[in-house]
Amino acid sequence: MGARLPGFPARFVPIAMPRTLLITLAATGLLLGAGVASPAPDAGAFASSTLGAQTNVVFLGIEGDYKEVSVEELTTWFDEEKEQKVVGKPLRAISDQSRHVWALETDEPKKLLRSLKSGLKKQGFKASMLVTTAVEPLERDSRAVRTALRTIEQQKKVWTSYSARGSEIIWVFHEKSYSAKKVEGLFRDTDATVAYAHQNVSLAPAQCDDLATMAVELTEKLDALKISTNDDHFVADLFLRDIESFLVLHQDGGKQMVFCPSTLLRAVPADQDPATWQVTIDNTGYPFLKK
């Protein structure tokens, strides 16, 4: 995803999708959530911030008649009646206009769905909490990718997919009861070959006398392909799968919103404040952000 951070070890990179594949996906609506763009806070290159997040972005699958109550009307309801912030624009399912994936910012992820269910039901909607898993195509076959995404969405627990222009990563949104392993298995039954996506993330602890020992401990806490050390920080090649939420961070010295998989909080020891840890991450290709 994007250029490597100086000092980062090289990571495995699948064969990048050629321009023709990207153009084909865009034309068929498989980019940007079936043609629904997601303008929101800018997604820059590498951004640094502390892990002291106050809010999370969670993914809510909301199903109903969007001809009766439009996306814009529901957004207004969230904003004015529920005082609930919607991040970006919802992603519509590729082949089912009644299903949209929404990104909502909250400081109480576990209570959010319960607080919204009744109001959504009155408007003819039902909602489910979702997670997201990112994969990368391994072959240059746009038709196979396009067909595979439509096929896996036929599984009721898979809602939709998203891929930003210029990024080979495809984010699949699915229900929490349907694991990343099952999502990857769905692709095996298609002609498209994919692998779990992963990206380098830099983590700098406030204090650590033995980075090498702690790196070994982090392998038990984080879902990563590899964790290494570089000077005074860790480099985690983090898998992007079964992610329940993004931490809402802000770039040091600026207002730019930065998304960070909430799983990174597992790296911080119980006796340390996450706000004392520094993270550097590249949000290129992340959903609900714009370049």
N, C-alpha and C positions, 0 to 999 in steps of 0.2 A: 504494500500500500504506500505509494509515494516513494520519495527518496529515503535512503537510510540515514539515520542520525549519525553524525560523525562519531566514530569509535564503536559503533554497533557492529556485532559480528554479522556476516552475511547469513541470510536465512534461505531456506528452500523456497523458490518461487516457481509456481507452475507456469506452463507455457502461457504467455500473456495472450489475451484475445486480440486478434488483429482488428484493424479499423473496420473491415467489412462486417465482422461479427458484431461490433459495437453499434454500427449503423443499423444493422438488421434488427437487433434487439430494440433499439430506440423506435424504429419504425413500426414494430409490432406491438409496442406498448409494454414490453417486459422490463424496460428501464423506468425508473421513477414511479414504481407501483402502478403498473398498467396505465401509464400516461399521466398519472397525477403527480405533478411536481411537488417538492417539499421545501419551499422557500422558508427559511427560518434563520437563526443566527448563522453567520458565516463559518464555513469549515476551512480553516487555514492549513498550513503545512504543520510542522512540529510546533506544539505549544506546550509550555510548562506551567504547572500549577501545583498547589498543595493538595493533598487528599482530604482536606477538611471540608467536605461537601455538606451542605445543609439540606439539599433537595436531591431527588432522583427523577429521572424520566422513566416512566413505566409504559408498557405497551398494552393497550386495551383493544380487544376485538369487539366491535359493536355491529350487530346484525339487525337489519330492519328495512323498512321502505324509505329509501332516500329520495324517492320522488315525492312522497308525502311530506317528509321533513328533510330538507336539504342539508348538505354538509355545512353550509354557511349558517343556516338557522340553528343547527345543533351546536356549532362553535359559539354562536351568540349565547345560547342557553348555558353552556359551560362557563362562559366568561361572566355574564351578567347575573344569572340566578345562582350558580354554584360557586362563583368566584374561583374557578378552576382554570389554570393556564393550559392552553393547548399549544404544543410546540410543533411548528411546521404545519404541513397539510396532511390529512390522513391518506393512507395508501389504500386504493381500492383493489379488491381481489381481481385477478386477471379475467376470470370468466363468470364471476358472480357479483353483480352490482349491488347486492344487498349486504355485502360484507366489506367493512373498512377497518383498517388498523389505525388506531389513534395513538399519539404520543402525548402523555400528560405529565406535567411537572408537579411533584408532590413531596411533602416532607413526611408523609405517613403512607408509604406504599401498601402496607398490609390492610389499611382501613379504607383505602380509596374506593375499591369496587363496591363495598358494602354501602358507602355513602352515596353512590350514584345509581345503584340498581333500581330503586323505587322510581326515581324521576325518569330514568330511561324507559322503564317499563310503561309508564303512563303515555309515553310518546311512541310506543310500539316497537321499542328496541330491547334487545337482550345483549348482555356483555359478558366477556370472558377475559381473564388475565392471560397474557401471552408471554412467551419468551422468544428469543431470536437466535438462530444459528447461521453462521456464515460459511459458505463453501466457495470453491474456486474451480471453474472448468479446467480440465487437463488436456482437452483436445480442441482443435479449431473447427468446430462444427456448430454453426449457429442454428441450423435447423434442429439438431438433436437437443440443444439447450432449450430452445423455444418450446419444443414439444414436451420435453421433460418437465419444465416448469408448469405447463398446463396440466400435465398428468399428475404430478404430485399434489397439486391443489385439489384434485378430486378426493383426496383423503380429507375427511371432514375436519380433522384436527389441525390441518395445515390451512392457514388463512390466505397468505399471499407472499410474494417475494419482491425484493427491491435491489436494483443495481444502479449506481450513479454512472453517468457518462464518463468514460475515461478510466473506470475502475473495473477490474476483472472479478471483484468479489460480489457474490450474490447473497443477500441476507434473506433468510427464510423465517417467516413468523409463524409460530405454531403454539398449540396449547401446552401448558406446563406438564400435562400428563403424557405428552408425546415427546420422547427424548430426541436429542440430536442424533443418537445412534439410529433411531428409527427413520429420521429424516434422511440420513445418509443412505440407509437401506432402500428407501424409495427410489433414489437415483439409480441404484444398481439394477432396478427392474426396467430402466429406460436405456436408450442408446447414448445418453450423455454420461461421461465419466467425470467425477468431481472428487475433490479432497477437502477436508476441513480447512478453512482459512485460519491463518495465524499471523500475528504482527509483533514486531519488536516494540516493547514498552520499557522505558527507563524508570527505575525506582531508586530514589536516593533517601536512605534513612537519616533521621536526625543524628543518630549516633550508633556506631557499631564497631566493636573492637576486632571482630573476626568476620569479614564479609564472606569468606569461603565457606565457613561452617554454617552461616546463616543461609547462604544460597542453597545448601543441601536441605535445610529445613523448609525453605520455600517450595521446593519441589513437591513436598507433601501437602502444601496449602493451596498452590495455584495449579490450574489446568494449563500447563505450558509444555511446549515441545522441548524447550531447554531453558535453563536459567544459568547465566554466567555473571562474572563480575568484571567491572571496568573502572579502575581507579577507586572512586568513593561511591559507586552506585552499582545496582544490579541491572542486568538486561534480561527481561523475561520475554521469551518468544511465546506469546500468549495465544492459546486457541480461542476463537470467537464462537463459542457454542454454549447452548443452554443458558444464555445471558438473560437474567430476569429484569435488569434495569441498567441504565447508564447513570453514573454519578454526574451531577451538574457542577462542573468546575468553571473557573474563569481564569483566563491567561494572566500570568503575573504581569502587573503593571498595565493591564488593559481590561476592557469590558467584554472581549470576545468569549462566547460560551464554548466550553470544551466538554465533550462527552468522554467518559471513561468507564469501561466495564466495572460494575460494582464489585465483581469478584476480586478486584485488586485489594480491597480492604482486608482480605484474609491475610495479606502479607504483613500487616501491621501488628506487632505483638500487643497483647491485651493491656500491658502496662504503659503503652505509648500512645500519644495523641496523633491520629491520622493527619492533623493539620501540620505536624512537624515533618511529615514525609513529602518529598517532592516527586512528581510524576511528569514525564515528558512523553507525549503521545501524538500520533498523526491521525487526525480525523478525516483524512481524505477518503471518500467513499462511504462514510457513515450515513445512515438514514436520518431523515428529518432535519438535516443541515443543508446549507447550500455553499457552493464554492464562492 
